[in-house]
């Protein structure tokens, strides 16, 4: 005798989920909320977004040499946490105004959009507001520069070698 149609469907679905779980290393039941007897593999903590080597190093170097942005700048924090992701650098200018800095190797429109979202969020915080933005990159695309300028965001082109203290012969500055 065959099981009822609904039961057969559930059995097939369970087998398919079990097979998929073995392949990708997840708990067999997507509705399982942590029963250790049913869990096949632990994946660990989500590492979040990872910066590539040069971008991470640019952030580190700019934090060390924050006055590259202007005289009197002081670092508040690298990777300042927000509800929508960390701001690369939060600092204060010579007038103690809050400045959010987004750092990219190649500054494109999506980086300006990202900084705009951070600024909108940070400016809601009465302890930080008003917050202005600086878009810093080794190279800034013309369209990104236009968009940033239109939104009141200052653009800074970073010289990676200069931040690392490497001087090139034959350069004027």
N, C-alpha and C positions, 0 to 999 in steps of 0.2 A: 504494500500500500504506500502511495506517495504522500508526503506531508502536504498540508494545505498550501495553495499557491503563494500566499503572503510569506509563509515560513520558508519556503524554498527560495524565494527572492532574497530574504534576509540572510539565509545561509550563503548564497552565492556572493552577496555583497560583503559579508564578513570575510569570506575567503579572499576576495579581491583586495579588500583593505589590508588584511594580514600580509598578503604577498607584496603589496605596495610598501607597507611599513618595513618589511625586511630589506627591500631594495634601497629605500632612502633613509633608513635609520630613525624612524619615528614610532611613536606609540601606535599600536594596531588600530585602536578605536579613536577616531577624531574627537569623540565626545568624552574620552577618558580624561579626567582632570587630575591625574597624578597617582593612580593606584599602582604602587610599585610592583605588585604581582603581575600586572598586565603590561608594564612598560618594558620595551625591548632595549632601547638605547637612550642614553642621556646625551643631548647635544651641547649642553653647557650654556653659558651666558652669551647673548647677542653682542658681538663686538662693536656694533654701531658702525657709523661711517668711518673709514680710515683714509687719511690724507696720504697722497703719494710722498715719496722721500723729499723731493725738492720743495713742495708746498709746505710740508711740516717743518722743514729746515728754515724756510723763509719766515714762517711764523715765529719760530724760536729766535732767529737772528733779529727780527724786527722788535720782538719783545725786549731783547737785550739792548738794542739800540733804538729805543722808542723815540728819541729826539730826532731821528730821521724824518719823522712826520712834522716836526717843528720844535723850536726852542720852547722849553718849559713843559713839554709833554711828560706825563708820568703814567706808568703802567698800573692798572687796577688789577687785571687778571687776564690770563690766556684762557681760551675755551670757556668763556663766561656762559653758564647754562641758561637757557630759556626754554619755554614750553615747546618751541618749534625747532630746537637744535642749538648747539653752542655757537656763540659769536666768537670768531677767531681771537680778537683782542678787544678788550674794553679798557679805555684809558681816559685820562683827563688832559685837557689842553692847558695852556699857561693861565687861562682865566678860570680854571677848575670846572669847565663845562665837560660833560660826558661825551665821549667819542667812541663809536663802534667801528671797528676796522674789519673788513672782509679781505682776505688775502687769497690770491690766485696766482698760478704760474702765468696763465693766459687769461686776461680779463675780457670776458664776453658778456653779452646781455644777461645770461642766466645768473651770473654772479652779481650783477647790479640788482636784479629782481630779488635775489636771496637777501642781499643787504637791505633792500627796501622793506621786506617783510620783517626783518629783525628790528629796523628802526621804528616801524609802526607799533610793534609789540613793546619795545623798550620805552617809547615815549608815553605809554600808558602808565608807567611806574612813576609816581610822584617823587620818589627818592632819586631817580636818574634823570628825569626830563628837565630840560630839553636835551635830547641826544641827537648829535649830528653824525653823519657817516663819512668814512674814508674808504674808498675802493683802491686797494693797493695790489699791484701785479707787476711782473717782469715786463709784460707787454699788454697794452690795453687796446683792444680793437676800437676803431673810430666810432662805430655804432654804439658800443658800450659807453664810451666817453661822452657822447652826445646825450644818451639817456641819463647817465649819472649826473651830468651837469644840469640837465633839465629838472632833475629831482632834488637839486641842492646838495648832491654828494660830491665831495672833493676827490679827485683822482690823483694817485701818486704812482709813478713808475719806479719800481725797485730795481736796484743794481745788485744782483746776487753776489757778484765778486766783491764789490765795495763793502757790502754788509759783512762778508767773511774776512775783510781786511786785505784782499788781494788787489794790488795795483798793477795795471798794465803799462808797459813801456810805450811811449809814443802817443799817449792820450793827454789831452789838455787838462782834464779834470777827473 
